[in-house]
Amino acid sequence: MKNILVPIDFSENAENALRYAQIIFNNQDCDFYLLHVEPLLNPQKKGASSKNYKGPKRQISELNERTKKWSNGANHRFHSIVEQGFFIETIKKQFEEKQIDLIVMGTKGVSGLREKVVGSNAGDVITKVQCNTLVIPKDVVFQVPSEIAFPTDFNIFYTHGILNSISEMLGLDFGKIRVMNVLKKDTELNTEQLKNKEYLTDFLVESFLERYSFHTITNRKVKAAIQCFVESRDVDMIIMVAKNLNFLQQILFDSIVERISFHTTVPFYVVHEQKQVSRVP
């Protein structure tokens, strides 16, 4: 049974994220935990009309019922949780208590040149919670990913935990993984990068023969290179490694200066090196 935590703020983006997760995990047994975190001081609640205001427990219960249809008879169970407190601390608490395998979050994407690819809540979850996180943009296509891009600079060692997380996503379908790196003109991978690339290659040969390829893009900025790659390959998911902070920073958190659009349609799957919480026998 896969335990999936979905933070809910009752926005269309959050509901889209839940729907996407239901669809891609349609063939897996899943417990979905729908979590709404009420701020310690909620001005909306204080000034709300008793006639028109729906409390969060009622809202999340209605969402629970409304979204069951997207599971199409799959073995999915839904649990509604409403807690009051700080967002990240509540996420961490649920991660540990419910033995969460994956966090799924919606994001609006960029609406201005100086904004980030992911919002502050999603960014905090990615960097502060040691759990694999799937970030779903507002214009996502609801389908199991078949073309998955894995942008990397080969500066990290790909541990068993990282490779296992990648395997799980590739195991959803007979999709293909496209490993891409960006090099400046007249530069080459150093010895350590070559070793890491070789180890990754051995894993892909052994586990996903004929389902992988390597691509090098030169003389382009990282975001622009990914944009070009996503368009040319019809990529429908991007995998990132949380441990590779420098690379992650360039893709998800630096202010946008290029004209890019992949963040509005393509989900980001950010994997962590640490093994997920152990199961209680």
C-alpha atoms as an extended CHARMM CRD file, in Angstrom:
* protein
*
       281  EXT
         1         1  MET       CA              0.0000000000        0.0000000000        0.0000000000  PROA      1               0.0000000000
         2         2  LYS       CA              1.3780000000        3.4020000000       -1.0380000000  PROA      2               0.0000000000
         3         3  ASN       CA              0.7270000000        6.2790000000        1.3450000000  PROA      3               0.0000000000
         4         4  ILE       CA              0.2910000000        9.6320000000       -0.4260000000  PROA      4               0.0000000000
         5         5  LEU       CA             -0.0970000000       12.9650000000        1.3410000000  PROA      5               0.0000000000
         6         6  VAL       CA             -1.8990000000       15.7320000000       -0.5730000000  PROA      6               0.0000000000
         7         7  PRO       CA             -1.9450000000       19.2040000000        1.0610000000  PROA      7               0.0000000000
         8         8  ILE       CA             -5.2870000000       20.8140000000        0.2790000000  PROA      8               0.0000000000
         9         9  ASP       CA             -6.0220000000       24.5710000000        0.2890000000  PROA      9               0.0000000000
        10        10  PHE       CA             -9.3220000000       24.1180000000       -1.6230000000  PROA      10              0.0000000000
        11        11  SER       CA             -7.8810000000       25.6740000000       -4.7790000000  PROA      11              0.0000000000
        12        12  GLU       CA             -8.2660000000       24.2610000000       -8.2800000000  PROA      12              0.0000000000
        13        13  ASN       CA             -4.5130000000       23.6120000000       -8.3240000000  PROA      13              0.0000000000
        14        14  ALA       CA             -4.6810000000       21.3920000000       -5.2500000000  PROA      14              0.0000000000
        15        15  GLU       CA             -7.6140000000       19.4370000000       -6.6580000000  PROA      15              0.0000000000
        16        16  ASN       CA             -5.7830000000       18.9950000000       -9.9740000000  PROA      16              0.0000000000
        17        17  ALA       CA             -2.7700000000       17.5990000000       -8.0980000000  PROA      17              0.0000000000
        18        18  LEU       CA             -4.9640000000       15.0560000000       -6.3410000000  PROA      18              0.0000000000
        19        19  ARG       CA             -6.6540000000       14.0650000000       -9.5850000000  PROA      19              0.0000000000
        20        20  TYR       CA             -3.3060000000       13.6360000000      -11.3430000000  PROA      20              0.0000000000
        21        21  ALA       CA             -2.0150000000       11.3630000000       -8.5690000000  PROA      21              0.0000000000
        22        22  GLN       CA             -5.1740000000        9.2540000000       -8.6890000000  PROA      22              0.0000000000
        23        23  ILE       CA             -4.7550000000        8.7480000000      -12.4190000000  PROA      23              0.0000000000
        24        24  ILE       CA             -1.0570000000        7.8550000000      -12.5430000000  PROA      24              0.0000000000
        25        25  PHE       CA             -1.3450000000        5.5210000000       -9.5490000000  PROA      25              0.0000000000
        26        26  ASN       CA             -4.5570000000        3.9490000000      -10.8110000000  PROA      26              0.0000000000
        27        27  ASN       CA             -2.9980000000        0.4660000000      -10.8400000000  PROA      27              0.0000000000
        28        28  GLN       CA             -1.5450000000        0.6990000000       -7.3480000000  PROA      28              0.0000000000
        29        29  ASP       CA             -3.1000000000        0.2600000000       -3.9320000000  PROA      29              0.0000000000
        30        30  CYS       CA             -3.0070000000        3.7030000000       -2.3210000000  PROA      30              0.0000000000
        31        31  ASP       CA             -4.0670000000        5.4910000000        0.8290000000  PROA      31              0.0000000000
        32        32  PHE       CA             -4.5860000000        9.1790000000        0.0470000000  PROA      32              0.0000000000
        33        33  TYR       CA             -4.3440000000       11.5270000000        3.0130000000  PROA      33              0.0000000000
        34        34  LEU       CA             -5.9800000000       14.8580000000        2.1840000000  PROA      34              0.0000000000
        35        35  LEU       CA             -4.5320000000       17.4060000000        4.5810000000  PROA      35              0.0000000000
        36        36  HSD       CA             -5.7770000000       20.9360000000        5.1640000000  PROA      36              0.0000000000
        37        37  VAL       CA             -3.6680000000       23.0670000000        7.4890000000  PROA      37              0.0000000000
        38        38  GLU       CA             -5.5560000000       25.8890000000        9.1830000000  PROA      38              0.0000000000
        39        39  PRO       CA             -3.3570000000       28.8480000000       10.1990000000  PROA      39              0.0000000000
        40        40  LEU       CA             -3.1760000000       29.4880000000       13.9230000000  PROA      40              0.0000000000
        41        41  LEU       CA             -4.9600000000       32.7880000000       13.2980000000  PROA      41              0.0000000000
        42        42  ASN       CA             -7.4590000000       32.5050000000       10.4560000000  PROA      42              0.0000000000
        43        43  PRO       CA             -9.0020000000       35.9000000000        9.5440000000  PROA      43              0.0000000000
        44        44  GLN       CA            -11.4250000000       34.2850000000        7.0790000000  PROA      44              0.0000000000
        45        45  LYS       CA            -12.8660000000       32.0690000000        9.7720000000  PROA      45              0.0000000000
        46        46  LYS       CA            -13.1470000000       34.9380000000       12.2420000000  PROA      46              0.0000000000
        47        47  GLY       CA            -15.1120000000       37.1750000000        9.8810000000  PROA      47              0.0000000000
        48        48  ALA       CA            -17.0270000000       34.5080000000        7.9850000000  PROA      48              0.0000000000
        49        49  SER       CA            -20.8000000000       34.4850000000        7.7780000000  PROA      49              0.0000000000
        50        50  SER       CA            -22.2930000000       31.4850000000        9.5590000000  PROA      50              0.0000000000
        51        51  LYS       CA            -24.7790000000       31.1690000000        6.6660000000  PROA      51              0.0000000000
        52        52  ASN       CA            -22.3280000000       31.0770000000        3.7540000000  PROA      52              0.0000000000
        53        53  TYR       CA            -19.0830000000       29.9000000000        5.2820000000  PROA      53              0.0000000000
        54        54  LYS       CA            -18.2120000000       26.2250000000        4.8960000000  PROA      54              0.0000000000
        55        55  GLY       CA            -15.8020000000       25.0290000000        7.5210000000  PROA      55              0.0000000000
        56        56  PRO       CA            -12.6580000000       23.2160000000        6.3660000000  PROA      56              0.0000000000
        57        57  LYS       CA            -13.8750000000       19.8390000000        7.6820000000  PROA      57              0.0000000000
        58        58  ARG       CA            -16.9910000000       20.0610000000        5.5380000000  PROA      58              0.0000000000
        59        59  GLN       CA            -15.0210000000       21.3120000000        2.5260000000  PROA      59              0.0000000000
        60        60  ILE       CA            -12.4550000000       18.5420000000        2.6730000000  PROA      60              0.0000000000
        61        61  SER       CA            -15.1690000000       15.9490000000        3.2130000000  PROA      61              0.0000000000
        62        62  GLU       CA            -16.9530000000       17.1730000000        0.0780000000  PROA      62              0.0000000000
        63        63  LEU       CA            -13.6640000000       17.0790000000       -1.8440000000  PROA      63              0.0000000000
        64        64  ASN       CA            -13.1060000000       13.5400000000       -0.6380000000  PROA      64              0.0000000000
        65        65  GLU       CA            -16.4470000000       12.4160000000       -2.0460000000  PROA      65              0.0000000000
        66        66  ARG       CA            -16.1190000000       14.4480000000       -5.2470000000  PROA      66              0.0000000000
        67        67  THR       CA            -12.7520000000       13.0470000000       -6.2720000000  PROA      67              0.0000000000
        68        68  LYS       CA            -13.3810000000        9.3340000000       -5.6550000000  PROA      68              0.0000000000
        69        69  LYS       CA            -14.7450000000        9.0130000000       -9.1940000000  PROA      69              0.0000000000
        70        70  TRP       CA            -11.3130000000        9.7230000000      -10.6580000000  PROA      70              0.0000000000
        71        71  SER       CA             -9.9770000000        6.4940000000       -9.1950000000  PROA      71              0.0000000000
        72        72  ASN       CA            -12.1800000000        4.4930000000      -11.5830000000  PROA      72              0.0000000000
        73        73  GLY       CA            -12.5860000000        1.4740000000       -9.3470000000  PROA      73              0.0000000000
        74        74  ALA       CA             -8.9410000000        1.3810000000       -8.2790000000  PROA      74              0.0000000000
        75        75  ASN       CA             -8.0490000000        0.2560000000       -4.7800000000  PROA      75              0.0000000000
        76        76  HSD       CA             -7.7290000000        3.7800000000       -3.4080000000  PROA      76              0.0000000000
        77        77  ARG       CA             -8.7580000000        4.8330000000        0.0620000000  PROA      77              0.0000000000
        78        78  PHE       CA             -9.1950000000        8.4470000000        1.1560000000  PROA      78              0.0000000000
        79        79  HSD       CA             -8.6740000000       10.0400000000        4.5440000000  PROA      79              0.0000000000
        80        80  SER       CA             -9.5200000000       13.6420000000        5.4400000000  PROA      80              0.0000000000
        81        81  ILE       CA             -7.3470000000       15.5140000000        7.9280000000  PROA      81              0.0000000000
        82        82  VAL       CA             -7.8030000000       19.0800000000        9.2080000000  PROA      82              0.0000000000
        83        83  GLU       CA             -5.1950000000       20.4460000000       11.5850000000  PROA      83              0.0000000000
        84        84  GLN       CA             -4.3680000000       23.8870000000       12.9010000000  PROA      84              0.0000000000
        85        85  GLY       CA             -0.7400000000       24.9510000000       13.0640000000  PROA      85              0.0000000000
        86        86  PHE       CA              2.3160000000       25.8090000000       11.0150000000  PROA      86              0.0000000000
        87        87  PHE       CA              2.3290000000       24.3390000000        7.5100000000  PROA      87              0.0000000000
        88        88  ILE       CA              5.7440000000       22.6230000000        7.3760000000  PROA      88              0.0000000000
        89        89  GLU       CA              5.6240000000       21.3490000000       10.9580000000  PROA      89              0.0000000000
        90        90  THR       CA              2.2110000000       19.8100000000       10.2570000000  PROA      90              0.0000000000
        91        91  ILE       CA              3.4880000000       18.2180000000        7.0350000000  PROA      91              0.0000000000
        92        92  LYS       CA              6.4380000000       16.6970000000        8.9340000000  PROA      92              0.0000000000
        93        93  LYS       CA              4.1320000000       15.3710000000       11.6290000000  PROA      93              0.0000000000
        94        94  GLN       CA              1.8460000000       13.6570000000        9.1140000000  PROA      94              0.0000000000
        95        95  PHE       CA              4.8450000000       12.3380000000        7.1690000000  PROA      95              0.0000000000
        96        96  GLU       CA              6.0670000000       10.5070000000       10.2560000000  PROA      96              0.0000000000
        97        97  GLU       CA              2.7220000000        9.4420000000       11.7310000000  PROA      97              0.0000000000
        98        98  LYS       CA              1.1790000000        8.1750000000        8.4950000000  PROA      98              0.0000000000
        99        99  GLN       CA              4.4410000000        6.7280000000        7.0940000000  PROA      99              0.0000000000
       100       100  ILE       CA              4.0580000000        8.7980000000        3.9330000000  PROA      100             0.0000000000
       101       101  ASP       CA              5.8120000000        7.6180000000        0.7470000000  PROA      101             0.0000000000
       102       102  LEU       CA              5.0160000000       10.5950000000       -1.4590000000  PROA      102             0.0000000000
       103       103  ILE       CA              3.7750000000       14.1780000000       -1.1220000000  PROA      103             0.0000000000
       104       104  VAL       CA              1.7570000000       15.5580000000       -4.0500000000  PROA      104             0.0000000000
       105       105  MET       CA              1.2910000000       19.3280000000       -4.3530000000  PROA      105             0.0000000000
       106       106  GLY       CA             -0.2900000000       21.6820000000       -6.8300000000  PROA      106             0.0000000000
       107       107  THR       CA              1.3680000000       24.9120000000       -7.8980000000  PROA      107             0.0000000000
       108       108  LYS       CA              0.2590000000       27.8770000000       -9.9710000000  PROA      108             0.0000000000
       109       109  GLY       CA              3.5650000000       28.2260000000      -11.7540000000  PROA      109             0.0000000000
       110       110  VAL       CA              5.0350000000       31.5590000000      -12.7400000000  PROA      110             0.0000000000
       111       111  SER       CA              2.7920000000       34.5580000000      -13.3380000000  PROA      111             0.0000000000
       112       112  GLY       CA              5.5830000000       37.1220000000      -13.5150000000  PROA      112             0.0000000000
       113       113  LEU       CA              9.2170000000       37.3170000000      -14.5480000000  PROA      113             0.0000000000
       114       114  ARG       CA             10.5100000000       37.7540000000      -11.0040000000  PROA      114             0.0000000000
       115       115  GLU       CA              8.6200000000       34.8250000000       -9.4950000000  PROA      115             0.0000000000
       116       116  LYS       CA              9.8110000000       31.2710000000       -8.8850000000  PROA      116             0.0000000000
       117       117  VAL       CA              8.8580000000       28.1040000000      -10.7410000000  PROA      117             0.0000000000
       118       118  VAL       CA              7.3120000000       26.6760000000       -7.5620000000  PROA      118             0.0000000000
       119       119  GLY       CA              5.5110000000       28.5530000000       -4.8260000000  PROA      119             0.0000000000
       120       120  SER       CA              6.8010000000       29.0540000000       -1.3000000000  PROA      120             0.0000000000
       121       121  ASN       CA              4.8520000000       26.1500000000        0.2340000000  PROA      121             0.0000000000
       122       122  ALA       CA              5.9950000000       23.6580000000       -2.3940000000  PROA      122             0.0000000000
       123       123  GLY       CA              9.5400000000       24.9990000000       -2.1710000000  PROA      123             0.0000000000
       124       124  ASP       CA              9.5590000000       24.5800000000        1.5950000000  PROA      124             0.0000000000
       125       125  VAL       CA              8.2810000000       21.0090000000        1.3500000000  PROA      125             0.0000000000
       126       126  ILE       CA             10.9450000000       20.0910000000       -1.2160000000  PROA      126             0.0000000000
       127       127  THR       CA             13.8090000000       21.5200000000        0.8390000000  PROA      127             0.0000000000
       128       128  LYS       CA             12.6480000000       20.8830000000        4.4180000000  PROA      128             0.0000000000
       129       129  VAL       CA             10.8010000000       17.5440000000        4.3240000000  PROA      129             0.0000000000
       130       130  GLN       CA             12.7820000000       14.3970000000        3.5340000000  PROA      130             0.0000000000
       131       131  CYS       CA             10.0660000000       12.8870000000        1.3840000000  PROA      131             0.0000000000
       132       132  ASN       CA              9.7620000000       12.4680000000       -2.3680000000  PROA      132             0.0000000000
       133       133  THR       CA              7.5320000000       15.2240000000       -3.7110000000  PROA      133             0.0000000000
       134       134  LEU       CA              5.5210000000       15.4590000000       -6.9100000000  PROA      134             0.0000000000
       135       135  VAL       CA              4.7540000000       19.0700000000       -7.8980000000  PROA      135             0.0000000000
       136       136  ILE       CA              1.8380000000       19.4000000000      -10.3020000000  PROA      136             0.0000000000
       137       137  PRO       CA              1.4490000000       22.5920000000      -12.4200000000  PROA      137             0.0000000000
       138       138  LYS       CA             -1.8720000000       24.1740000000      -13.2470000000  PROA      138             0.0000000000
       139       139  ASP       CA             -2.0130000000       23.0830000000      -16.9230000000  PROA      139             0.0000000000
       140       140  VAL       CA             -0.8860000000       19.4660000000      -16.5000000000  PROA      140             0.0000000000
       141       141  VAL       CA             -2.1580000000       16.7900000000      -18.8740000000  PROA      141             0.0000000000
       142       142  PHE       CA             -3.8460000000       14.0070000000      -16.9330000000  PROA      142             0.0000000000
       143       143  GLN       CA             -1.9490000000       10.9710000000      -18.1600000000  PROA      143             0.0000000000
       144       144  VAL       CA              0.7220000000        8.5430000000      -17.0200000000  PROA      144             0.0000000000
       145       145  PRO       CA              4.1100000000        9.9770000000      -18.0790000000  PROA      145             0.0000000000
       146       146  SER       CA              5.7370000000        8.2470000000      -21.0360000000  PROA      146             0.0000000000
       147       147  GLU       CA              8.6100000000       10.6670000000      -21.7520000000  PROA      147             0.0000000000
       148       148  ILE       CA             10.5410000000       11.5300000000      -18.5960000000  PROA      148             0.0000000000
       149       149  ALA       CA             13.4470000000       13.9730000000      -18.5600000000  PROA      149             0.0000000000
       150       150  PHE       CA             16.1780000000       13.6690000000      -15.9470000000  PROA      150             0.0000000000
       151       151  PRO       CA             18.3090000000       16.8340000000      -16.0830000000  PROA      151             0.0000000000
       152       152  THR       CA             21.5270000000       16.4260000000      -14.1110000000  PROA      152             0.0000000000
       153       153  ASP       CA             25.0610000000       17.7960000000      -13.9530000000  PROA      153             0.0000000000
       154       154  PHE       CA             26.4540000000       14.4240000000      -12.7470000000  PROA      154             0.0000000000
       155       155  ASN       CA             27.8550000000       16.0890000000       -9.6350000000  PROA      155             0.0000000000
       156       156  ILE       CA             26.1900000000       13.6810000000       -7.2180000000  PROA      156             0.0000000000
       157       157  PHE       CA             26.4320000000        9.9510000000       -6.6250000000  PROA      157             0.0000000000
       158       158  TYR       CA             23.1770000000        8.1720000000       -7.4450000000  PROA      158             0.0000000000
       159       159  THR       CA             22.4010000000        6.1780000000       -4.3180000000  PROA      159             0.0000000000
       160       160  HSD       CA             20.1030000000        3.1740000000       -4.1020000000  PROA      160             0.0000000000
       161       161  GLY       CA             17.3550000000        5.3700000000       -2.6410000000  PROA      161             0.0000000000
       162       162  ILE       CA             17.5240000000        7.8000000000       -5.5630000000  PROA      162             0.0000000000
       163       163  LEU       CA             17.5810000000        5.0500000000       -8.1890000000  PROA      163             0.0000000000
       164       164  ASN       CA             14.7480000000        3.1750000000       -6.4840000000  PROA      164             0.0000000000
       165       165  SER       CA             12.5690000000        6.3150000000       -6.5860000000  PROA      165             0.0000000000
       166       166  ILE       CA             13.3090000000        6.7570000000      -10.2930000000  PROA      166             0.0000000000
       167       167  SER       CA             12.4790000000        3.0800000000      -10.8910000000  PROA      167             0.0000000000
       168       168  GLU       CA              9.1120000000        3.4480000000       -9.1820000000  PROA      168             0.0000000000
       169       169  MET       CA              8.1010000000        6.2810000000      -11.4960000000  PROA      169             0.0000000000
       170       170  LEU       CA              9.3230000000        4.4660000000      -14.6180000000  PROA      170             0.0000000000
       171       171  GLY       CA              7.4690000000        1.3980000000      -13.4090000000  PROA      171             0.0000000000
       172       172  LEU       CA              4.1030000000        3.1360000000      -13.8130000000  PROA      172             0.0000000000
       173       173  ASP       CA              4.2380000000        2.5070000000      -17.5600000000  PROA      173             0.0000000000
       174       174  PHE       CA              6.6920000000        1.5030000000      -20.2540000000  PROA      174             0.0000000000
       175       175  GLY       CA              7.9480000000        5.0700000000      -20.3980000000  PROA      175             0.0000000000
       176       176  LYS       CA             11.3920000000        6.2280000000      -21.3790000000  PROA      176             0.0000000000
       177       177  ILE       CA             13.8850000000        8.2610000000      -19.3730000000  PROA      177             0.0000000000
       178       178  ARG       CA             15.9860000000       10.9050000000      -21.1100000000  PROA      178             0.0000000000
       179       179  VAL       CA             19.0780000000       11.8770000000      -19.1250000000  PROA      179             0.0000000000
       180       180  MET       CA             20.2220000000       15.3390000000      -20.1460000000  PROA      180             0.0000000000
       181       181  ASN       CA             23.0690000000       17.5770000000      -19.0530000000  PROA      181             0.0000000000
       182       182  VAL       CA             24.0670000000       21.0810000000      -20.0450000000  PROA      182             0.0000000000
       183       183  LEU       CA             27.6980000000       21.9630000000      -20.7460000000  PROA      183             0.0000000000
       184       184  LYS       CA             29.3090000000       25.2540000000      -21.5160000000  PROA      184             0.0000000000
       185       185  LYS       CA             31.2150000000       25.5380000000      -24.7680000000  PROA      185             0.0000000000
       186       186  ASP       CA             34.6670000000       23.8720000000      -24.7420000000  PROA      186             0.0000000000
       187       187  THR       CA             34.0840000000       22.1530000000      -21.3790000000  PROA      187             0.0000000000
       188       188  GLU       CA             33.9960000000       18.4740000000      -20.4740000000  PROA      188             0.0000000000
       189       189  LEU       CA             32.8560000000       16.3380000000      -17.5570000000  PROA      189             0.0000000000
       190       190  ASN       CA             35.5010000000       15.9010000000      -14.8860000000  PROA      190             0.0000000000
       191       191  THR       CA             36.6390000000       12.5470000000      -13.4840000000  PROA      191             0.0000000000
       192       192  GLU       CA             34.0700000000       12.4730000000      -10.6860000000  PROA      192             0.0000000000
       193       193  GLN       CA             31.2350000000       13.4010000000      -13.0390000000  PROA      193             0.0000000000
       194       194  LEU       CA             32.2790000000       10.6660000000      -15.4610000000  PROA      194             0.0000000000
       195       195  LYS       CA             32.2550000000        8.0960000000      -12.6360000000  PROA      195             0.0000000000
       196       196  ASN       CA             28.7680000000        9.1500000000      -11.5810000000  PROA      196             0.0000000000
       197       197  LYS       CA             27.5560000000        9.0110000000      -15.1740000000  PROA      197             0.0000000000
       198       198  GLU       CA             29.0300000000        5.5370000000      -15.6030000000  PROA      198             0.0000000000
       199       199  TYR       CA             27.2700000000        4.2840000000      -12.4690000000  PROA      199             0.0000000000
       200       200  LEU       CA             23.9590000000        5.7370000000      -13.6560000000  PROA      200             0.0000000000
       201       201  THR       CA             24.4870000000        4.1440000000      -17.0710000000  PROA      201             0.0000000000
       202       202  ASP       CA             25.1080000000        0.7120000000      -15.5230000000  PROA      202             0.0000000000
       203       203  PHE       CA             21.8640000000        1.0050000000      -13.5760000000  PROA      203             0.0000000000
       204       204  LEU       CA             19.8490000000        1.9970000000      -16.6680000000  PROA      204             0.0000000000
       205       205  VAL       CA             21.3730000000       -0.7600000000      -18.7880000000  PROA      205             0.0000000000
       206       206  GLU       CA             20.5200000000       -3.3450000000      -16.1500000000  PROA      206             0.0000000000
       207       207  SER       CA             17.0390000000       -2.0910000000      -15.2910000000  PROA      207             0.0000000000
       208       208  PHE       CA             15.6630000000       -0.2200000000      -18.3230000000  PROA      208             0.0000000000
       209       209  LEU       CA             17.4900000000       -1.4610000000      -21.3880000000  PROA      209             0.0000000000
       210       210  GLU       CA             16.2040000000        0.2420000000      -24.5610000000  PROA      210             0.0000000000
       211       211  ARG       CA             14.1800000000        2.6630000000      -22.4290000000  PROA      211             0.0000000000
       212       212  TYR       CA             16.8650000000        5.2920000000      -21.8040000000  PROA      212             0.0000000000
       213       213  SER       CA             19.0920000000        7.7260000000      -23.6570000000  PROA      213             0.0000000000
       214       214  PHE       CA             21.7080000000       10.3770000000      -22.8130000000  PROA      214             0.0000000000
       215       215  HSD       CA             21.6990000000       13.8880000000      -24.2410000000  PROA      215             0.0000000000
       216       216  THR       CA             24.1890000000       16.7500000000      -23.9300000000  PROA      216             0.0000000000
       217       217  ILE       CA             23.1770000000       20.3150000000      -24.7200000000  PROA      217             0.0000000000
       218       218  THR       CA             25.9640000000       22.8530000000      -25.1060000000  PROA      218             0.0000000000
       219       219  ASN       CA             26.2210000000       26.6200000000      -24.9210000000  PROA      219             0.0000000000
       220       220  ARG       CA             22.7930000000       27.2240000000      -23.4060000000  PROA      220             0.0000000000
       221       221  LYS       CA             21.5450000000       28.3150000000      -20.0180000000  PROA      221             0.0000000000
       222       222  VAL       CA             20.0630000000       25.4870000000      -17.9920000000  PROA      222             0.0000000000
       223       223  LYS       CA             16.4180000000       26.6230000000      -18.0580000000  PROA      223             0.0000000000
       224       224  ALA       CA             16.5450000000       27.4530000000      -21.7620000000  PROA      224             0.0000000000
       225       225  ALA       CA             18.1240000000       24.0600000000      -22.4690000000  PROA      225             0.0000000000
       226       226  ILE       CA             15.3800000000       22.2540000000      -20.5480000000  PROA      226             0.0000000000
       227       227  GLN       CA             12.7170000000       24.2790000000      -22.3480000000  PROA      227             0.0000000000
       228       228  CYS       CA             14.1680000000       23.2630000000      -25.7090000000  PROA      228             0.0000000000
       229       229  PHE       CA             14.4580000000       19.6360000000      -24.6310000000  PROA      229             0.0000000000
       230       230  VAL       CA             10.9200000000       19.4630000000      -23.2400000000  PROA      230             0.0000000000
       231       231  GLU       CA              9.4930000000       20.8530000000      -26.4780000000  PROA      231             0.0000000000
       232       232  SER       CA             11.5390000000       18.6460000000      -28.8140000000  PROA      232             0.0000000000
       233       233  ARG       CA             10.8260000000       15.4450000000      -26.8630000000  PROA      233             0.0000000000
       234       234  ASP       CA              7.2550000000       16.1180000000      -25.7100000000  PROA      234             0.0000000000
       235       235  VAL       CA              8.4170000000       15.5110000000      -22.1580000000  PROA      235             0.0000000000
       236       236  ASP       CA              5.6040000000       14.9780000000      -19.6580000000  PROA      236             0.0000000000
       237       237  MET       CA              7.5870000000       14.7090000000      -16.4020000000  PROA      237             0.0000000000
       238       238  ILE       CA             10.8920000000       16.0510000000      -15.0710000000  PROA      238             0.0000000000
       239       239  ILE       CA             12.8110000000       14.2360000000      -12.3350000000  PROA      239             0.0000000000
       240       240  MET       CA             15.1180000000       16.1970000000      -10.0460000000  PROA      240             0.0000000000
       241       241  VAL       CA             17.3090000000       15.1020000000       -7.1100000000  PROA      241             0.0000000000
       242       242  ALA       CA             16.9120000000       17.1490000000       -3.9320000000  PROA      242             0.0000000000
       243       243  LYS       CA             20.5130000000       16.4330000000       -2.8670000000  PROA      243             0.0000000000
       244       244  ASN       CA             21.8060000000       18.2510000000       -5.9380000000  PROA      244             0.0000000000
       245       245  LEU       CA             21.0460000000       21.6290000000       -4.3710000000  PROA      245             0.0000000000
       246       246  ASN       CA             22.9790000000       23.7910000000       -6.8200000000  PROA      246             0.0000000000
       247       247  PHE       CA             21.2230000000       22.2960000000       -9.8350000000  PROA      247             0.0000000000
       248       248  LEU       CA             17.8450000000       22.2930000000       -8.0980000000  PROA      248             0.0000000000
       249       249  GLN       CA             18.3100000000       25.9730000000       -7.2500000000  PROA      249             0.0000000000
       250       250  GLN       CA             18.8930000000       26.8570000000      -10.8970000000  PROA      250             0.0000000000
       251       251  ILE       CA             15.7670000000       25.0450000000      -12.0810000000  PROA      251             0.0000000000
       252       252  LEU       CA             13.1740000000       25.6390000000       -9.3830000000  PROA      252             0.0000000000
       253       253  PHE       CA             14.1200000000       28.5560000000       -7.1650000000  PROA      253             0.0000000000
       254       254  ASP       CA             16.1210000000       31.1550000000       -9.0880000000  PROA      254             0.0000000000
       255       255  SER       CA             14.1580000000       34.1100000000      -10.4190000000  PROA      255             0.0000000000
       256       256  ILE       CA             12.9880000000       33.6160000000      -13.9700000000  PROA      256             0.0000000000
       257       257  VAL       CA             14.7190000000       35.6460000000      -16.6420000000  PROA      257             0.0000000000
       258       258  GLU       CA             14.2280000000       33.4390000000      -19.6800000000  PROA      258             0.0000000000
       259       259  ARG       CA             10.9560000000       32.9720000000      -21.4890000000  PROA      259             0.0000000000
       260       260  ILE       CA             10.0820000000       29.4410000000      -20.4320000000  PROA      260             0.0000000000
       261       261  SER       CA              6.8070000000       27.5800000000      -20.1630000000  PROA      261             0.0000000000
       262       262  PHE       CA              7.6460000000       23.9880000000      -19.2030000000  PROA      262             0.0000000000
       263       263  HSD       CA              6.8450000000       24.7410000000      -15.5480000000  PROA      263             0.0000000000
       264       264  THR       CA              3.1720000000       25.3910000000      -16.3810000000  PROA      264             0.0000000000
       265       265  THR       CA              2.5210000000       21.9780000000      -17.9610000000  PROA      265             0.0000000000
       266       266  VAL       CA              5.1860000000       19.4940000000      -16.8210000000  PROA      266             0.0000000000
       267       267  PRO       CA              5.1560000000       17.9060000000      -13.3320000000  PROA      267             0.0000000000
       268       268  PHE       CA              8.3670000000       17.8990000000      -11.2740000000  PROA      268             0.0000000000
       269       269  TYR       CA              9.2210000000       14.7510000000       -9.3420000000  PROA      269             0.0000000000
       270       270  VAL       CA             11.8180000000       15.6780000000       -6.7030000000  PROA      270             0.0000000000
       271       271  VAL       CA             13.4490000000       12.6410000000       -5.0810000000  PROA      271             0.0000000000
       272       272  HSD       CA             15.3680000000       12.4940000000       -1.8240000000  PROA      272             0.0000000000
       273       273  GLU       CA             18.3820000000       10.3930000000       -1.0050000000  PROA      273             0.0000000000
       274       274  GLN       CA             17.0700000000        9.2040000000        2.3360000000  PROA      274             0.0000000000
       275       275  LYS       CA             15.0200000000        6.0750000000        2.5020000000  PROA      275             0.0000000000
       276       276  GLN       CA             11.3730000000        6.7380000000        3.2190000000  PROA      276             0.0000000000
       277       277  VAL       CA             10.0920000000        6.0630000000        6.7210000000  PROA      277             0.0000000000
       278       278  SER       CA             10.2210000000        2.3950000000        7.6720000000  PROA      278             0.0000000000
       279       279  ARG       CA              7.0270000000        0.3810000000        7.8530000000  PROA      279             0.0000000000
       280       280  VAL       CA              5.7170000000       -0.7410000000       11.2130000000  PROA      280             0.0000000000
       281       281  PRO       CA              5.2760000000       -4.5350000000       11.0950000000  PROA      281             0.0000000000
